[in-house]
Amino acid sequence: MVGALGRHLALAGFMGAGKTTVGTKVAELIHRPFVDLDAEIEARHGPIPELFEQSEPEFRRLEENVLAEALAGPDSVLALGGGAVLSPLNRERLKERAFTVHLEVDVDDAWERVRGSNRPLARSEHEFRRLYESRRSLYADTAEAAAVDPEGVLLAALGIRVGRGERPAVGTAALIADERVLELHPLEVDGETHHVPAGEAAKSLDVVERLLGELGLSREGTIVAFGGGSTTDVAGFVAATYLRGIAWIAVPTSLTGMVDAAIGGKTGINTAEGKNLAGSFHFPQAVVIDPDYLRTLPEEERRAGIAEVVKTGLLAGREVWSLPEDEMIRACAAFKAAVVLSDPYETKGRRAILNLGHTFAHALEAGSSYRVRHGDAVALGLLAALRLSGQATDDVEELLRPEPVEADLDAAWAALKRDKKGEGVFVLLEAPGKPVVTTVSDEDARAALSALIRQ
Ligand SMILES: NC(=O)c1ccc[n+]([C@@H]2O[C@H](COP(=O)([O-])OP(=O)(O)OC[C@H]3O[C@@H](n4cnc5c(N)ncnc54)[C@H](O)[C@@H]3O)[C@@H](O)[C@H]2O)c1
């Protein structure tokens, strides 16, 4: 099981941690129902202070029933009452049916938020602090991850960790590493090491065949992918197919990898017919992001990553590119995690928004026989999408400075039509933060494409 995929996402934590506020926001972002256990109890049985007054054991029994019912329903975001984890039965049921995140809060902040409320256990500060201490370890033991805000919950829900010095925690593993990256950043795991060529060359059937032959892991083993998006794509694909699928962990080292490629379970390789034409959905158990690896990333690779950051900012309606680097990466990774959680296997159309600007980008890459770099093509693609949307292009122009490129318009147009399978559907923006999947006439699309090509 990977994070909250295919199971409930439960938030546990002390009174005042913000479970309702954070839960409501997360549920909206990942398109799941939100169930507030306390509100549910009150709706059915009356005010909690009164229920508590009458009999705490009886209240706990009602709480158990309401939780069991919610867990039997469709995958949701659940805000648990502060004391729900006291019940061994609840803890067991949560373990079976939910991914539980401990929403942490400082005791002083919690007290500030709840003092003066009518919560039965928040009447005396002394008692409140005592209770906080006594419950803390219970939350930590029940939960599989901890967070303090919506972004943290979203990241945890897909097993993503962001932080300087973060390293994958694995037992026996096989490291599959971009050879150049491994030279720059020696990473050791307990087990075998396999090299793949630096960059896109790794995404080939030959490399997959070699790795499948070399690997000596059992079904319980784990593959650790270490490199940019090319490495995580190929290593994830190998993990999906070796012995019919084993666990893997992604350790992205490029900006594109950290904000995009390593997140979301899409793995794949290129074939003679084109990019990413063979692949599989196979979610990594964990994505371990250490922004420190970026210090050796070549400038042009960084620019390519920034193009994805700008795409994310446009989709999220937030100037994520202005944030300090670590926060920027965290925000982008959390945004992608939310979109992915809302549509993990691309069956509901929601993941499609992540293609903003990419339809034009792929067309330019193909129309230039892949001489145009992906990052430059994405920058131009975003420009075209914004123009077709009637939205301001200033941010893209200032941040990415896209310049028209040499490409064959007819070849690019043919590639675009192929990419769209003749549907004429594009991702545009009604406003920053409001992506729409809509049709564009051939005439407008071709004119937008043409404007990206040097005449
Ligand atoms: N699976 C997905 O959802 C998804 C999403 C976006 C992109 N992708 C794929 O990701 C690939 C692009 O990813 P990428 O831009 O990370 O490219 P990449 O993996 O090809 O790496 C680009 C270059 O950067 C080097 N590099 C990486 N990290 C480095 C570091 N820390 N220091 C020095 N050099 C470093 C690599 O050796 C390589 O030469 C494409 O194949 C694309 O299809 C996949």
The ligand as an SDF file (V2000), in Angstrom:
LIG
                    3D

 44 48  0  0  0  0  0  0  0  0999 V2000
    6.9530   10.0510  -14.9450 N   0  0  0  0  0  0  0  0  0  0  0  0
    6.5100   11.2770  -15.0270 C   0  0  0  0  0  0  0  0  0  0  0  0
    5.4330   11.6080  -14.5360 O   0  0  0  0  0  0  0  0  0  0  0  0
    7.3610   12.3140  -15.6980 C   0  0  0  0  0  0  0  0  0  0  0  0
    7.0320   13.6640  -15.5750 C   0  0  0  0  0  0  0  0  0  0  0  0
    7.8580   14.6110  -16.1630 C   0  0  0  0  0  0  0  0  0  0  0  0
    8.9900   14.2040  -16.8580 C   0  0  0  0  0  0  0  0  0  0  0  0
    9.2560   12.8790  -16.9570 N   0  0  0  0  0  0  0  0  0  0  0  0
   10.4620   12.4210  -17.6830 C   0  0  0  0  0  0  0  0  0  0  0  0
   11.5920   12.9170  -17.0040 O   0  0  0  0  0  0  0  0  0  0  0  0
   12.6600   13.0800  -17.9380 C   0  0  0  0  0  0  0  0  0  0  0  0
   13.2580   14.4310  -17.7170 C   0  0  0  0  0  0  0  0  0  0  0  0
   13.7180   14.5100  -16.4000 O   0  0  0  0  0  0  0  0  0  0  0  0
   15.0200   15.3390  -16.0170 P   0  0  0  0  0  0  0  0  0  0  0  0
   14.9110   16.6910  -16.5320 O   0  0  0  0  0  0  0  0  0  0  0  0
   15.2490   15.1360  -14.5750 O   0  0  0  0  0  0  0  0  0  0  0  0
   16.1230   14.6560  -16.9240 O   0  0  0  0  0  0  0  0  0  0  0  0
   17.2420   13.5710  -16.7880 P   0  0  0  0  0  0  0  0  0  0  0  0
   17.0040   12.5230  -15.7950 O   0  0  0  0  0  0  0  0  0  0  0  0
   17.4510   13.1260  -18.1930 O   0  0  0  0  0  0  0  0  0  0  0  0
   18.4680   14.4260  -16.2760 O   0  0  0  0  0  0  0  0  0  0  0  0
   18.9530   15.4870  -17.0560 C   0  0  0  0  0  0  0  0  0  0  0  0
   20.4600   15.6200  -16.8850 C   0  0  0  0  0  0  0  0  0  0  0  0
   20.7260   16.1230  -15.5850 O   0  0  0  0  0  0  0  0  0  0  0  0
   21.7360   15.3210  -14.9820 C   0  0  0  0  0  0  0  0  0  0  0  0
   21.5170   15.4190  -13.5350 N   0  0  0  0  0  0  0  0  0  0  0  0
   20.4440   15.0240  -12.8110 C   0  0  0  0  0  0  0  0  0  0  0  0
   20.6070   15.3590  -11.5210 N   0  0  0  0  0  0  0  0  0  0  0  0
   21.8070   15.9670  -11.4140 C   0  0  0  0  0  0  0  0  0  0  0  0
   22.5110   16.5550  -10.3530 C   0  0  0  0  0  0  0  0  0  0  0  0
   22.0110   16.6230   -9.1110 N   0  0  0  0  0  0  0  0  0  0  0  0
   23.7260   17.0860  -10.6160 N   0  0  0  0  0  0  0  0  0  0  0  0
   24.2300   17.0630  -11.8780 C   0  0  0  0  0  0  0  0  0  0  0  0
   23.5860   16.5450  -12.9190 N   0  0  0  0  0  0  0  0  0  0  0  0
   22.3970   16.0040  -12.6960 C   0  0  0  0  0  0  0  0  0  0  0  0
   21.5730   13.9620  -15.5910 C   0  0  0  0  0  0  0  0  0  0  0  0
   22.7500   13.2090  -15.5440 O   0  0  0  0  0  0  0  0  0  0  0  0
   21.1820   14.3160  -17.0160 C   0  0  0  0  0  0  0  0  0  0  0  0
   22.3340   14.5160  -17.7860 O   0  0  0  0  0  0  0  0  0  0  0  0
   12.0510   12.8980  -19.3060 C   0  0  0  0  0  0  0  0  0  0  0  0
   12.4060   11.6200  -19.8060 O   0  0  0  0  0  0  0  0  0  0  0  0
   10.5590   12.9530  -19.0790 C   0  0  0  0  0  0  0  0  0  0  0  0
    9.8280   12.1710  -19.9780 O   0  0  0  0  0  0  0  0  0  0  0  0
    8.4830   11.9400  -16.3860 C   0  0  0  0  0  0  0  0  0  0  0  0
  1  2  1  0
  2  3  2  0
  2  4  1  0
  4  5  1  0
  4 44  2  0
  5  6  2  0
  6  7  1  0
  7  8  2  0
  8  9  1  0
  8 44  1  0
  9 10  1  0
  9 42  1  0
 10 11  1  0
 11 12  1  0
 11 40  1  0
 12 13  1  0
 13 14  1  0
 14 15  2  0
 14 16  1  0
 14 17  1  0
 17 18  1  0
 18 19  2  0
 18 20  1  0
 18 21  1  0
 21 22  1  0
 22 23  1  0
 23 24  1  0
 23 38  1  0
 24 25  1  0
 25 26  1  0
 25 36  1  0
 26 27  1  0
 26 35  1  0
 27 28  2  0
 28 29  1  0
 29 30  1  0
 29 35  2  0
 30 31  1  0
 30 32  2  0
 32 33  1  0
 33 34  2  0
 34 35  1  0
 36 37  1  0
 36 38  1  0
 38 39  1  0
 40 41  1  0
 40 42  1  0
 42 43  1  0
M  CHG  2   8   1  16  -1
M  END
$$$$
